[in-house]
Every structure is written in structure tokens, then in C-alpha cells.
Amino acid sequence: MHMDSPKYREDVGKKIKAIREKANLTQAEVAIKAKMNINYFAVIERGEVTTSIEKLQKIADALGVNISKITSF
């Protein structure tokens, strides 16, 4: 599955949201830990934008998981 495909973006967003909710974190908390704009984080989580692997790594770090938890299917 290509990173630019809508399905990939949606799947990554769903994984991020599930991990975030399991950790009882808000979008704002994760965005702050990842050093990114809260609105941009929300757009990523909704699967509306393709983001860089570097941003996904920052999100994974903020969630305390390996990046493969949010990028592999």
C-alpha cells in the first residue's frame, strides 16, 4: 500500500487514535510531546493528510511505541 493512498492515511490515523486512546492521552498531549501543531496532529489522526516519516516517528515516540506499530499493516 502506498503512503500517499487515502486508505493508507486512514489506516495510519486509526492506529494512532487507537494507541492514543488506549494510553488515555488527548490529541493535545500527543501533539505537544511530538512538538507539532495540535491541529496538524488532528488532521494526521483523521487520515486527511500524508505526512513525513519523520513526523510519524515523532508521533510514535510521543505515544511510546515503535513506529512499526502505526505504519505496518
N, C-alpha and C positions, 0 to 999 in steps of 0.2 A: 504494500500500500504506500503510495507516495505522500510525503509530508504536506504537499500543497492541496491534497484532496479534501473536500468537505468532510468526508467520512472519517479520515484520519484526525482532522482537527476536532471533530465532535467526540471521537473516542478518547483522545488525549484529555480533553476538557472533562469528560465524565470521570476518567480515572483520577484526575487532580481533585475534582469535587468530592469523590468518594473517600479518598485518602484524607483530605482536609476535614471532612465531616467526622470521620472515624477518630481523628485526633482532636475533635472538639475545638477547632480553630475557625475563626472568621476569615472572610476574604481579606479584610484589612490586616489582620495579624500576619497572614502568609505574605501579603504584598510588602508589608514593612520588613519582615525578615528577609525577603528576597530582594529588597532595595529596588522596588519598582512601583510605579503609579498604581493605585488601588483600582482605578477604572480600567487600566490596561490589563491588570490581572483578571478582573471580572470578564473581560472580553475573551481572554485566552480560555478561561474556565468554561465559558459558554460555547467555545469552539467556533468563534466568529472570525478568528484571525490566525494566520500561520505565523509562528514566532520562531526565533532562532534557537538552536540547540543550547546556546549559552544561557538564554532566558529560562529554558526548560530545566537546565542544570541548577540555576538559582532557585527555581520553584521546588525542585526535588530536595535540594539542601535545606530549604526553609521547612519542608514537610518532614525532614529527617529520613528520607528514603533514597535508595539508589535510583538514578534516572531511568533505569530499565523498568521500574515499576509503573512509570507513566508513559513510556514510549514503546514498549514491546507488546505485541498482541498475539 
